[in-house]
Amino acid sequence: MYIFHFCQKINEYLYNEKLPLHLKDKYLQYYNLKKIGKIKEYWENNVKITSLNNHLTFEYIQDISISYDTTKNLLIQEYNREKCPPYNFYQVNIEDVFTLYENKQNDILIRLKEYKDYITIEFHTSLFEKMDDINLF
């Protein structure tokens, strides 16, 4: 699996994927994104726990590689994921809350995450070659 994160490279190790909140409507319209709902996302080591409408999903996430495409300003994350048996958790490494918007085009799942002060855009696909189909404006 691949996630292409739209971002700006700061230096060899840092990237900024935060986009100004005022661009949200422009991206929603451009990609025809639909509101999914309020998401709570937790990370405990390599386990991603997602809560939507009080329903929890658990997944193991294992990064394979991370690279950066300077022509499209995309951070390319290749990873494996598999279901994780649900368990009780108390302390987590990261906890995020955002409103999720998404749409699927040409086998690419486009996800816009709206946080309090900014947005992010991700493109999810199983094929690396789909990067050529990603249209940015």
N, C-alpha and C positions, 0 to 999 in steps of 0.2 A: 504494500500500500504506500501511497505517496500523499503528502500534504504539501502544497505550494503556498507558502505564507508571503503575502505581498508586504514588503518592508524595505527600509533603507539601511544600507550597511553603514555602521558607525566606524568600526575598525575591524581588525581581523577576528575578533571574538564577540563583538556586540552588534545587534541589529535592532532597529526600532520599527515595530509593526503597528504602532499606534497612529491612527488617522484622525483628523479633526472630526468632531461630532457633527459639525454642520454639513459634512459630505454624505451623511447617512441617506437622506432622501434621494440624492443623485444616484448612489449605488443601488438602493432598493429598486428604483425605477429601471436603471440600466440592465440589471440582471434579473428583473422581474421576481424579486425575492418575496417570500411569504413569511409572515410571523409564525414561528413555532411555539414560542413561549419563554417564560423565565426559567433559566437553567442554573442549577448550583452544581459546580464541578469541584471535586475534591481529588487530590493526589496524595497517595501514601506510597512512597518509594516508586515502583513502576506500575502501580495499580491506579487506574483512572476510574473514579466513581462519579457517575452522573445522575442527577436527580431532576426529573421532569414530571410535573403533576404528581408529586409524592411517590413516583416509581423510580427505584434505584437500579442502575445497571453497573456491573463491575467488569472491567477489562484489564488484562495484562497488556502493557505497551512496551515494546522493546525496539529502541532505535537501532537501525542498521547503519545509516549514514546521514550526514547533513552536509549540504553544499549550498553555494549561492550562485545564482545566474545574474550576472551584472547587466545583461541586455534587457531583462524583464523585471529586474529588482525583485526576484523571488528567492526566498530561502526554501530549499528543497529538503524535505524530511522524508526519508524512506524508513519504514518501520513495519514490524509485525505486530499483530494484535490477536488475542484469543480471549475467550470468555474466562472469567474468574468466578469461582463459586462465591456467592454473597457471604459476607461476614459482618459482625458488629465492629464498628470502628469508633474511636473517640478522638484521638489526636491525629491530625493529618499534616503533611508538609505544606500543602497549598490549598486554599479555598477561594474560589472565584464565583461571582454571581454576574450573570449577563442575560440579555434578551437575545434570543437566537432567531435569525431569519435565514431561509435557505431556498434553493431551487436547484434542479438538476438540468444541465444542458450538455449534450454531446458526451454522455457518460462521465461528466464532471459534476460533483456536488459542490455548489458554491455556498459558503457559509459566511454570513456577516454576524459578528458578535458585537452587541452594543453594551458598553460599560457605562459607568456614570459620566465620565469625562471624555471618552474617545470610542472609536470603533476599530475593529480588525476585520480583515477579509482573508479567507482561506479557500483553497481549491483542493478537493479530495478526489483521488482517482486511484485505480489499481494499475494504470499503465503510465509509465514515464513519458511516453510519446505524446500523451494528451497535453503536455505542457505547451506544445505548439498551438493547441486549440484555445488556450486561455487568452481572452481578450481583456485588456486593461485599458482604461481611459484616463 
